[in-house]
Amino acid sequence: MPRRRVAPRQRPVARPMPDRVETKADGDWHFRALRGSSKTYRCPGCGQLIAIATPHVVAWPVEKALLSEAAIDERRHWHSACWTRKH
């Protein structure tokens, strides 16, 4: 008797959280909460590494800096707590 073929399961597509804008002392920032990443980043808030697969925030200014081609070039990865404490 032939085996019945079972269709492979499809994984749900991981969609990034939508961008939000928050005002800090140094201007308006786009930011997005991430569930984790496949590489490490250094948090500009505390200077420590953000470990692989650690939920964190990526942020970039709404207005680009004078010498940047685009504001997205200035994006940085922050620990969620460090982003919250940023003035």
PENOR-V356841 format. One record per residue. RES is the residue in three letters. SS is DSSP state (a for helix, b for strand, c for the rest). PHI is phi in whole degrees, -180 to 180 (none if undefined). Layout:
res:RES ss:SS phi:PHI
res:RES ss:SS phi:PHI
This chain:
res:MET ss:c phi:none
res:PRO ss:c phi:-70
res:ARG ss:c phi:-75
res:ARG ss:c phi:-82
res:ARG ss:c phi:-83
res:VAL ss:c phi:-104
res:ALA ss:c phi:-68
res:PRO ss:c phi:-66
res:ARG ss:c phi:-72
res:GLN ss:c phi:-97
res:ARG ss:c phi:-81
res:PRO ss:c phi:-66
res:VAL ss:c phi:-75
res:ALA ss:c phi:-79
res:ARG ss:c phi:-107
res:PRO ss:c phi:-67
res:MET ss:c phi:-65
res:PRO ss:c phi:-67
res:ASP ss:c phi:-70
res:ARG ss:b phi:-126
res:VAL ss:b phi:-116
res:GLU ss:b phi:-132
res:THR ss:b phi:-96
res:LYS ss:b phi:-117
res:ALA ss:c phi:-60
res:ASP ss:c phi:-98
res:GLY ss:b phi:126
res:ASP ss:b phi:-91
res:TRP ss:b phi:-130
res:HIS ss:b phi:-79
res:PHE ss:b phi:-148
res:ARG ss:b phi:-141
res:ALA ss:b phi:-82
res:LEU ss:b phi:-112
res:ARG ss:c phi:-82
res:GLY ss:c phi:152
res:SER ss:c phi:-146
res:SER ss:c phi:-98
res:LYS ss:c phi:-143
res:THR ss:c phi:-92
res:TYR ss:b phi:-132
res:ARG ss:b phi:-102
res:CYS ss:c phi:-73
res:PRO ss:c phi:-73
res:GLY ss:c phi:-76
res:CYS ss:c phi:-120
res:GLY ss:c phi:81
res:GLN ss:c phi:-92
res:LEU ss:b phi:-76
res:ILE ss:b phi:-97
res:ALA ss:c phi:-66
res:ILE ss:c phi:-56
res:ALA ss:c phi:68
res:THR ss:c phi:-90
res:PRO ss:c phi:-60
res:HIS ss:b phi:-159
res:VAL ss:b phi:-120
res:VAL ss:b phi:-113
res:ALA ss:b phi:-138
res:TRP ss:b phi:-149
res:PRO ss:b phi:-69
res:VAL ss:c phi:-68
res:GLU ss:c phi:-98
res:LYS ss:c phi:-73
res:ALA ss:c phi:-72
res:LEU ss:c phi:-55
res:LEU ss:c phi:-95
res:SER ss:c phi:-91
res:GLU ss:c phi:-77
res:ALA ss:c phi:-151
res:ALA ss:a phi:-63
res:ILE ss:a phi:-62
res:ASP ss:a phi:-65
res:GLU ss:a phi:-98
res:ARG ss:c phi:-67
res:ARG ss:b phi:-138
res:HIS ss:b phi:-97
res:TRP ss:b phi:-123
res:HIS ss:c phi:-62
res:SER ss:a phi:-57
res:ALA ss:a phi:-67
res:CYS ss:a phi:-67
res:TRP ss:a phi:-63
res:THR ss:a phi:-63
res:ARG ss:a phi:-78
res:LYS ss:c phi:-59
res:HIS ss:c phi:-78
